[in-house]
Amino acid sequence: MEKGRLTAPSQPPTVTNGERRVGESISQDIRPKTDLIRFINWPDTFDSRGEKLFSTSESGSTPPYARQEHCSQLFKLFNKYCPESKIEKRERLTKTAEQAKNGKVPSKDETKKPHFVKYGLNHVVALIEAKKANLVAIAHDVDPIELVIYLPALCRKMGVPYVIIKGKARLGTLVHKKTAAVVAINEVRSEDQRELATLISAAKSNFTDKFEEERRVWGGGARGPKSSNMLRKRAKAMGKSISDLMLGSSEKR
């Protein structure tokens, strides 16, 4: 072979599904794994490292969370209705099948499916829309928040009481999952009816009935950039400071 010249390979490269394999010809080597985060165009809610930003001045006050005593009572009740595991379900169905095989007619209570806490966003939304959910618990740290941000409005429209709980991981412990965005309970045994009624009353007084009162203070009164620029131009044209202009507008109200 002459120096500086390339010759064709003695054997053609292996062909798979009518195409060359990657890396078997010139300029087709696989790139090494590198950190490509600097090429990502993050939105304004993220910093350059991809971490979320949170400004208390923009968010203002947040909706209330369930009180500690109500949380303890809620988890105490919901823990009684944790969904059965695969092993428990297999044992229950095996026991029922053996009774039927031996000719023993199981009672109505034994054949009836047990009451459990319901989870899964689509399932809970269907229960709320059908007005079958008696109490709904929503986690406050769901990401993205748009998954559950409409649930309080939906619950108020359908007349279903709801509470906001700190920590989706706490709700996940109720249903044998790492996290749960929302859980609901629709039926309880007769001995737990009184406890459920107490929780429903607390949920209505602290969340449903206080919605309009809490909504008035959301946002903290912080103006956006367009509104701030408009107010600054208006104050400059009138020869007043921004504080004097805002004070005069509040007095007119």
Phi and psi in degrees as GROMACS dihedral restraints (atoms count N, CA, C in turn):
[ dihedral_restraints ]
;  ai    aj    ak    al  type     phi  dphi    fc
    3     4     5     6     1   -71.8    20    10
    4     5     6     7     1   148.8    20    10
    6     7     8     9     1   -67.0    20    10
    7     8     9    10     1   134.5    20    10
    9    10    11    12     1    87.0    20    10
   10    11    12    13     1    -0.9    20    10
   12    13    14    15     1  -116.8    20    10
   13    14    15    16     1   144.2    20    10
   15    16    17    18     1  -103.5    20    10
   16    17    18    19     1   138.5    20    10
   18    19    20    21     1  -111.0    20    10
   19    20    21    22     1   156.3    20    10
   21    22    23    24     1   -66.2    20    10
   22    23    24    25     1   145.5    20    10
   24    25    26    27     1   -64.5    20    10
   25    26    27    28     1   150.3    20    10
   27    28    29    30     1   -65.9    20    10
   28    29    30    31     1   -33.5    20    10
   30    31    32    33     1  -122.4    20    10
   31    32    33    34     1   139.0    20    10
   33    34    35    36     1   -66.9    20    10
   34    35    36    37     1   150.9    20    10
   36    37    38    39     1   -65.1    20    10
   37    38    39    40     1   156.1    20    10
   39    40    41    42     1   -64.6    20    10
   40    41    42    43     1   135.6    20    10
   42    43    44    45     1  -110.0    20    10
   43    44    45    46     1   131.1    20    10
   45    46    47    48     1  -125.0    20    10
   46    47    48    49     1   120.5    20    10
   48    49    50    51     1    56.1    20    10
   49    50    51    52     1    36.1    20    10
   51    52    53    54     1    79.5    20    10
   52    53    54    55     1     7.5    20    10
   54    55    56    57     1  -129.7    20    10
   55    56    57    58     1   157.5    20    10
   57    58    59    60     1   -74.7    20    10
   58    59    60    61     1   148.8    20    10
   60    61    62    63     1   -73.1    20    10
   61    62    63    64     1   145.1    20    10
   63    64    65    66     1   -66.9    20    10
   64    65    66    67     1   134.5    20    10
   66    67    68    69     1    91.9    20    10
   67    68    69    70     1     6.5    20    10
   69    70    71    72     1  -105.4    20    10
   70    71    72    73     1     7.4    20    10
   72    73    74    75     1  -145.4    20    10
   73    74    75    76     1   175.9    20    10
   75    76    77    78     1   -65.3    20    10
   76    77    78    79     1   141.3    20    10
   78    79    80    81     1    65.8    20    10
   79    80    81    82     1    24.0    20    10
   81    82    83    84     1  -123.5    20    10
   82    83    84    85     1    24.9    20    10
   84    85    86    87     1   -69.5    20    10
   85    86    87    88     1   147.7    20    10
   87    88    89    90     1   -76.5    20    10
   88    89    90    91     1   129.1    20    10
   90    91    92    93     1   -66.9    20    10
   91    92    93    94     1   143.0    20    10
   93    94    95    96     1   -68.9    20    10
   94    95    96    97     1   154.8    20    10
   96    97    98    99     1   -69.9    20    10
   97    98    99   100     1   124.2    20    10
   99   100   101   102     1  -131.0    20    10
  100   101   102   103     1   165.2    20    10
  102   103   104   105     1   -82.2    20    10
  103   104   105   106     1   112.6    20    10
  105   106   107   108     1  -103.2    20    10
  106   107   108   109     1    18.6    20    10
  108   109   110   111     1   -66.2    20    10
  109   110   111   112     1   -25.9    20    10
  111   112   113   114     1   -73.4    20    10
  112   113   114   115     1   -13.6    20    10
  114   115   116   117     1   -90.8    20    10
  115   116   117   118     1    -5.8    20    10
  117   118   119   120     1   -85.7    20    10
  118   119   120   121     1   132.1    20    10
  120   121   122   123     1   -91.0    20    10
  121   122   123   124     1    91.7    20    10
  123   124   125   126     1   -74.9    20    10
  124   125   126   127     1   145.7    20    10
  126   127   128   129     1   -70.0    20    10
  127   128   129   130     1   176.3    20    10
  129   130   131   132     1   -66.2    20    10
  130   131   132   133     1   -22.0    20    10
  132   133   134   135     1   -81.2    20    10
  133   134   135   136     1     0.8    20    10
  135   136   137   138     1  -122.8    20    10
  136   137   138   139     1   150.2    20    10
  138   139   140   141     1   -89.9    20    10
  139   140   141   142     1  -175.5    20    10
  141   142   143   144     1   -66.7    20    10
  142   143   144   145     1   -19.2    20    10
  144   145   146   147     1   -91.0    20    10
  145   146   147   148     1     0.9    20    10
  147   148   149   150     1    85.1    20    10
  148   149   150   151     1    14.3    20    10
  150   151   152   153     1   -95.5    20    10
  151   152   153   154     1   144.4    20    10
  153   154   155   156     1   -71.7    20    10
  154   155   156   157     1   143.3    20    10
  156   157   158   159     1  -102.5    20    10
  157   158   159   160     1   145.9    20    10
  159   160   161   162     1  -139.9    20    10
  160   161   162   163     1   120.0    20    10
  162   163   164   165     1  -110.9    20    10
  163   164   165   166     1   119.2    20    10
  165   166   167   168     1   -70.2    20    10
  166   167   168   169     1   -26.8    20    10
  168   169   170   171     1   -67.8    20    10
  169   170   171   172     1   -31.5    20    10
  171   172   173   174     1   -84.6    20    10
  172   173   174   175     1   -36.6    20    10
  174   175   176   177     1   -78.4    20    10
  175   176   177   178     1   -32.3    20    10
  177   178   179   180     1    66.5    20    10
  178   179   180   181     1  -151.4    20    10
  180   181   182   183     1   -77.3    20    10
  181   182   183   184     1   155.8    20    10
  183   184   185   186     1  -113.2    20    10
  184   185   186   187     1   163.2    20    10
  186   187   188   189     1   -60.5    20    10
  187   188   189   190     1   154.7    20    10
  189   190   191   192     1   -71.4    20    10
  190   191   192   193     1   155.1    20    10
  192   193   194   195     1  -103.2    20    10
  193   194   195   196     1   163.4    20    10
  195   196   197   198     1   -65.1    20    10
  196   197   198   199     1   140.4    20    10
  198   199   200   201     1   -67.9    20    10
  199   200   201   202     1   161.5    20    10
  201   202   203   204     1   -62.5    20    10
  202   203   204   205     1   -41.9    20    10
  204   205   206   207     1   -67.2    20    10
  205   206   207   208     1   -35.4    20    10
  207   208   209   210     1   -71.6    20    10
  208   209   210   211     1   -35.4    20    10
  210   211   212   213     1   -63.2    20    10
  211   212   213   214     1   -43.8    20    10
  213   214   215   216     1   -62.3    20    10
  214   215   216   217     1   -42.3    20    10
  216   217   218   219     1   -66.6    20    10
  217   218   219   220     1   -39.0    20    10
  219   220   221   222     1   -65.6    20    10
  220   221   222   223     1   -46.3    20    10
  222   223   224   225     1   -68.1    20    10
  223   224   225   226     1   -32.5    20    10
  225   226   227   228     1   -63.6    20    10
  226   227   228   229     1   -41.1    20    10
  228   229   230   231     1   -72.3    20    10
  229   230   231   232     1   -45.6    20    10
  231   232   233   234     1   -67.2    20    10
  232   233   234   235     1   -30.0    20    10
  234   235   236   237     1   -65.4    20    10
  235   236   237   238     1   -23.9    20    10
  237   238   239   240     1   -71.4    20    10
  238   239   240   241     1   -18.7    20    10
  240   241   242   243     1  -120.5    20    10
  241   242   243   244     1    33.2    20    10
  243   244   245   246     1   -61.7    20    10
  244   245   246   247     1   139.5    20    10
  246   247   248   249     1   -59.9    20    10
  247   248   249   250     1   143.8    20    10
  249   250   251   252     1   -72.3    20    10
  250   251   252   253     1   147.9    20    10
  252   253   254   255     1   -76.2    20    10
  253   254   255   256     1   174.5    20    10
  255   256   257   258     1   -63.2    20    10
  256   257   258   259     1   -37.4    20    10
  258   259   260   261     1   -67.3    20    10
  259   260   261   262     1   -44.2    20    10
  261   262   263   264     1   -64.5    20    10
  262   263   264   265     1   -39.1    20    10
  264   265   266   267     1   -66.2    20    10
  265   266   267   268     1   -40.9    20    10
  267   268   269   270     1   -63.1    20    10
  268   269   270   271     1   -41.9    20    10
  270   271   272   273     1   -65.0    20    10
  271   272   273   274     1   -39.7    20    10
  273   274   275   276     1   -65.8    20    10
  274   275   276   277     1   -44.2    20    10
  276   277   278   279     1   -70.5    20    10
  277   278   279   280     1   -35.0    20    10
  279   280   281   282     1   -65.0    20    10
  280   281   282   283     1   -41.4    20    10
  282   283   284   285     1   -63.4    20    10
  283   284   285   286     1   -42.0    20    10
  285   286   287   288     1   -64.9    20    10
  286   287   288   289     1   -40.0    20    10
  288   289   290   291     1   -67.0    20    10
  289   290   291   292     1   -38.1    20    10
  291   292   293   294     1   -65.8    20    10
  292   293   294   295     1   -39.7    20    10
  294   295   296   297     1   -63.4    20    10
  295   296   297   298     1   -40.8    20    10
  297   298   299   300     1   -68.4    20    10
  298   299   300   301     1   -34.3    20    10
  300   301   302   303     1   -68.2    20    10
  301   302   303   304     1   -36.6    20    10
  303   304   305   306     1   -79.9    20    10
  304   305   306   307     1     0.4    20    10
  306   307   308   309     1    86.8    20    10
  307   308   309   310     1     4.0    20    10
  309   310   311   312     1   -85.2    20    10
  310   311   312   313     1   125.2    20    10
  312   313   314   315     1   -82.4    20    10
  313   314   315   316     1   117.4    20    10
  315   316   317   318     1   -69.1    20    10
  316   317   318   319     1   150.4    20    10
  318   319   320   321     1   -72.1    20    10
  319   320   321   322     1   169.7    20    10
  321   322   323   324     1   -66.5    20    10
  322   323   324   325     1   -36.2    20    10
  324   325   326   327     1   -67.8    20    10
  325   326   327   328     1   -32.9    20    10
  327   328   329   330     1   -73.5    20    10
  328   329   330   331     1   -34.3    20    10
  330   331   332   333     1   -83.2    20    10
  331   332   333   334     1   -19.1    20    10
  333   334   335   336     1   -72.7    20    10
  334   335   336   337     1   138.2    20    10
  336   337   338   339     1   -68.0    20    10
  337   338   339   340     1   134.3    20    10
  339   340   341   342     1   -65.2    20    10
  340   341   342   343     1   159.3    20    10
  342   343   344   345     1   -82.7    20    10
  343   344   345   346     1   130.7    20    10
  345   346   347   348     1  -132.9    20    10
  346   347   348   349     1   161.0    20    10
  348   349   350   351     1   -70.1    20    10
  349   350   351   352     1   134.5    20    10
  351   352   353   354     1   -95.1    20    10
  352   353   354   355     1   139.3    20    10
  354   355   356   357     1  -141.3    20    10
  355   356   357   358     1   172.6    20    10
  357   358   359   360     1    97.8    20    10
  358   359   360   361     1   124.8    20    10
  360   361   362   363     1   -60.3    20    10
  361   362   363   364     1   -47.7    20    10
  363   364   365   366     1   -64.8    20    10
  364   365   366   367     1   -38.9    20    10
  366   367   368   369     1   -65.5    20    10
  367   368   369   370     1   -45.0    20    10
  369   370   371   372     1   -66.9    20    10
  370   371   372   373     1   -39.7    20    10
  372   373   374   375     1   -62.0    20    10
  373   374   375   376     1   -40.2    20    10
  375   376   377   378     1   -64.0    20    10
  376   377   378   379     1   -38.3    20    10
  378   379   380   381     1   -66.7    20    10
  379   380   381   382     1   -39.2    20    10
  381   382   383   384     1   -65.8    20    10
  382   383   384   385     1   -44.7    20    10
  384   385   386   387     1   -65.5    20    10
  385   386   387   388     1   -30.9    20    10
  387   388   389   390     1   -86.8    20    10
  388   389   390   391     1    -0.1    20    10
  390   391   392   393     1    58.6    20    10
  391   392   393   394     1    35.5    20    10
  393   394   395   396     1   -99.3    20    10
  394   395   396   397     1   -15.6    20    10
  396   397   398   399     1   -82.3    20    10
  397   398   399   400     1   130.9    20    10
  399   400   401   402     1   -89.2    20    10
  400   401   402   403     1   -30.7    20    10
  402   403   404   405     1  -154.9    20    10
  403   404   405   406     1   134.2    20    10
  405   406   407   408     1  -120.1    20    10
  406   407   408   409     1   132.9    20    10
  408   409   410   411     1  -114.2    20    10
  409   410   411   412     1   123.1    20    10
  411   412   413   414     1  -112.7    20    10
  412   413   414   415     1   134.3    20    10
  414   415   416   417     1   -79.6    20    10
  415   416   417   418     1   146.6    20    10
  417   418   419   420     1   -89.1    20    10
  418   419   420   421     1   -16.0    20    10
  420   421   422   423     1  -113.7    20    10
  421   422   423   424     1    37.0    20    10
  423   424   425   426     1   -73.7    20    10
  424   425   426   427     1   137.7    20    10
  426   427   428   429     1  -131.9    20    10
  427   428   429   430     1   119.7    20    10
  429   430   431   432     1   -74.8    20    10
  430   431   432   433     1   146.8    20    10
  432   433   434   435     1   -66.7    20    10
  433   434   435   436     1   -19.6    20    10
  435   436   437   438     1   -62.2    20    10
  436   437   438   439     1   -17.6    20    10
  438   439   440   441     1   -64.3    20    10
  439   440   441   442     1   -33.1    20    10
  441   442   443   444     1  -124.6    20    10
  442   443   444   445     1     2.5    20    10
  444   445   446   447     1   -68.1    20    10
  445   446   447   448     1   -20.8    20    10
  447   448   449   450     1   -90.3    20    10
  448   449   450   451     1   -10.4    20    10
  450   451   452   453     1   -63.9    20    10
  451   452   453   454     1   -42.9    20    10
  453   454   455   456     1   -57.8    20    10
  454   455   456   457     1   -41.6    20    10
  456   457   458   459     1   -65.5    20    10
  457   458   459   460     1   -39.9    20    10
  459   460   461   462     1   -64.8    20    10
  460   461   462   463     1   -41.4    20    10
  462   463   464   465     1   -64.1    20    10
  463   464   465   466     1   -41.4    20    10
  465   466   467   468     1   -65.3    20    10
  466   467   468   469     1   -39.2    20    10
  468   469   470   471     1   -66.0    20    10
  469   470   471   472     1   -39.2    20    10
  471   472   473   474     1   -90.1    20    10
  472   473   474   475     1    -1.3    20    10
  474   475   476   477     1    72.9    20    10
  475   476   477   478     1    31.0    20    10
  477   478   479   480     1  -104.1    20    10
  478   479   480   481     1   124.4    20    10
  480   481   482   483     1   -68.7    20    10
  481   482   483   484     1   145.4    20    10
  483   484   485   486     1  -142.2    20    10
  484   485   486   487     1   159.3    20    10
  486   487   488   489     1  -136.5    20    10
  487   488   489   490     1   155.5    20    10
  489   490   491   492     1  -109.4    20    10
  490   491   492   493     1   122.8    20    10
  492   493   494   495     1  -109.5    20    10
  493   494   495   496     1   139.8    20    10
  495   496   497   498     1   -77.7    20    10
  496   497   498   499     1   117.5    20    10
  498   499   500   501     1   102.5    20    10
  499   500   501   502     1   109.6    20    10
  501   502   503   504     1   -72.4    20    10
  502   503   504   505     1   -23.0    20    10
  504   505   506   507     1   -68.2    20    10
  505   506   507   508     1   -32.9    20    10
  507   508   509   510     1   -66.4    20    10
  508   509   510   511     1   -39.2    20    10
  510   511   512   513     1   -69.7    20    10
  511   512   513   514     1   -30.8    20    10
  513   514   515   516     1   -65.3    20    10
  514   515   516   517     1   -29.9    20    10
  516   517   518   519     1   -66.2    20    10
  517   518   519   520     1   -22.1    20    10
  519   520   521   522     1   -73.7    20    10
  520   521   522   523     1   -25.0    20    10
  522   523   524   525     1  -122.9    20    10
  523   524   525   526     1    21.3    20    10
  525   526   527   528     1    60.7    20    10
  526   527   528   529     1    38.4    20    10
  528   529   530   531     1  -126.9    20    10
  529   530   531   532     1   164.3    20    10
  531   532   533   534     1   -66.6    20    10
  532   533   534   535     1   -46.0    20    10
  534   535   536   537     1  -141.0    20    10
  535   536   537   538     1   159.2    20    10
  537   538   539   540     1  -146.6    20    10
  538   539   540   541     1   125.2    20    10
  540   541   542   543     1   -70.8    20    10
  541   542   543   544     1   -37.7    20    10
  543   544   545   546     1  -155.0    20    10
  544   545   546   547     1   142.4    20    10
  546   547   548   549     1  -132.8    20    10
  547   548   549   550     1   158.2    20    10
  549   550   551   552     1  -146.9    20    10
  550   551   552   553     1   157.2    20    10
  552   553   554   555     1  -129.2    20    10
  553   554   555   556     1   133.9    20    10
  555   556   557   558     1  -114.8    20    10
  556   557   558   559     1   -27.2    20    10
  558   559   560   561     1  -141.1    20    10
  559   560   561   562     1   143.8    20    10
  561   562   563   564     1  -133.6    20    10
  562   563   564   565     1   164.9    20    10
  564   565   566   567     1   -72.4    20    10
  565   566   567   568     1   164.6    20    10
  567   568   569   570     1   -62.6    20    10
  568   569   570   571     1   -32.7    20    10
  570   571   572   573     1   -73.6    20    10
  571   572   573   574     1   -14.1    20    10
  573   574   575   576     1  -105.7    20    10
  574   575   576   577     1     6.1    20    10
  576   577   578   579     1   -63.1    20    10
  577   578   579   580     1   -40.1    20    10
  579   580   581   582     1   -66.7    20    10
  580   581   582   583     1   -41.9    20    10
  582   583   584   585     1   -65.3    20    10
  583   584   585   586     1   -39.8    20    10
  585   586   587   588     1   -65.2    20    10
  586   587   588   589     1   -39.4    20    10
  588   589   590   591     1   -63.1    20    10
  589   590   591   592     1   -36.9    20    10
  591   592   593   594     1   -64.2    20    10
  592   593   594   595     1   -43.1    20    10
  594   595   596   597     1   -65.9    20    10
  595   596   597   598     1   -39.6    20    10
  597   598   599   600     1   -63.9    20    10
  598   599   600   601     1   -41.8    20    10
  600   601   602   603     1   -63.1    20    10
  601   602   603   604     1   -41.4    20    10
  603   604   605   606     1   -66.6    20    10
  604   605   606   607     1   -38.7    20    10
  606   607   608   609     1   -65.4    20    10
  607   608   609   610     1   -40.5    20    10
  609   610   611   612     1   -67.4    20    10
  610   611   612   613     1   -41.0    20    10
  612   613   614   615     1   -72.8    20    10
  613   614   615   616     1   -31.6    20    10
  615   616   617   618     1   -96.1    20    10
  616   617   618   619     1   -17.4    20    10
  618   619   620   621     1  -126.2    20    10
  619   620   621   622     1   -61.7    20    10
  621   622   623   624     1   -64.0    20    10
  622   623   624   625     1   -48.0    20    10
  624   625   626   627     1   -76.3    20    10
  625   626   627   628     1   -21.5    20    10
  627   628   629   630     1   -97.1    20    10
  628   629   630   631     1    10.1    20    10
  630   631   632   633     1   -62.7    20    10
  631   632   633   634     1   -50.1    20    10
  633   634   635   636     1   -63.3    20    10
  634   635   636   637     1   -37.3    20    10
  636   637   638   639     1   -66.2    20    10
  637   638   639   640     1   -42.4    20    10
  639   640   641   642     1   -73.6    20    10
  640   641   642   643     1   -30.8    20    10
  642   643   644   645     1   -66.7    20    10
  643   644   645   646     1   -26.7    20    10
  645   646   647   648     1   -68.5    20    10
  646   647   648   649     1   -24.5    20    10
  648   649   650   651     1  -105.7    20    10
  649   650   651   652     1     2.1    20    10
  651   652   653   654     1   -68.3    20    10
  652   653   654   655     1   144.9    20    10
  654   655   656   657     1    96.7    20    10
  655   656   657   658     1   -22.5    20    10
  657   658   659   660     1    72.6    20    10
  658   659   660   661     1     6.9    20    10
  660   661   662   663     1    72.4    20    10
  661   662   663   664     1    18.5    20    10
  663   664   665   666     1   -81.7    20    10
  664   665   666   667     1   129.1    20    10
  666   667   668   669     1   -84.8    20    10
  667   668   669   670     1   150.1    20    10
  669   670   671   672     1   -80.6    20    10
  670   671   672   673     1   173.9    20    10
  672   673   674   675     1   -63.3    20    10
  673   674   675   676     1   -37.6    20    10
  675   676   677   678     1   -66.6    20    10
  676   677   678   679     1   -44.6    20    10
  678   679   680   681     1   -66.0    20    10
  679   680   681   682     1   -37.5    20    10
  681   682   683   684     1   -66.4    20    10
  682   683   684   685     1   -41.8    20    10
  684   685   686   687     1   -65.6    20    10
  685   686   687   688     1   -40.1    20    10
  687   688   689   690     1   -63.5    20    10
  688   689   690   691     1   -42.7    20    10
  690   691   692   693     1   -66.3    20    10
  691   692   693   694     1   -36.8    20    10
  693   694   695   696     1   -66.9    20    10
  694   695   696   697     1   -40.9    20    10
  696   697   698   699     1   -66.9    20    10
  697   698   699   700     1   -40.1    20    10
  699   700   701   702     1   -65.0    20    10
  700   701   702   703     1   -40.0    20    10
  702   703   704   705     1   -68.4    20    10
  703   704   705   706     1   -36.8    20    10
  705   706   707   708     1   -67.2    20    10
  706   707   708   709     1   -39.2    20    10
  708   709   710   711     1   -67.7    20    10
  709   710   711   712     1   -33.3    20    10
  711   712   713   714     1   -88.7    20    10
  712   713   714   715     1    -5.0    20    10
  714   715   716   717     1    71.0    20    10
  715   716   717   718     1    30.6    20    10
  717   718   719   720     1  -122.9    20    10
  718   719   720   721     1   164.6    20    10
  720   721   722   723     1   -83.3    20    10
  721   722   723   724     1   163.2    20    10
  723   724   725   726     1   -64.0    20    10
  724   725   726   727     1   -39.1    20    10
  726   727   728   729     1   -64.7    20    10
  727   728   729   730     1   -41.2    20    10
  729   730   731   732     1   -65.1    20    10
  730   731   732   733     1   -38.8    20    10
  732   733   734   735     1   -65.5    20    10
  733   734   735   736     1   -42.0    20    10
  735   736   737   738     1   -68.9    20    10
  736   737   738   739     1   -35.2    20    10
  738   739   740   741     1   -66.7    20    10
  739   740   741   742     1   -39.6    20    10
  741   742   743   744     1   -66.4    20    10
  742   743   744   745     1   -38.7    20    10
  744   745   746   747     1   -67.8    20    10
  745   746   747   748     1   -35.5    20    10
  747   748   749   750     1   -70.0    20    10
  748   749   750   751     1   -33.8    20    10
  750   751   752   753     1   -68.4    20    10
  751   752   753   754     1   -34.3    20    10
  753   754   755   756     1   -65.0    20    10
  754   755   756   757     1   -33.5    20    10
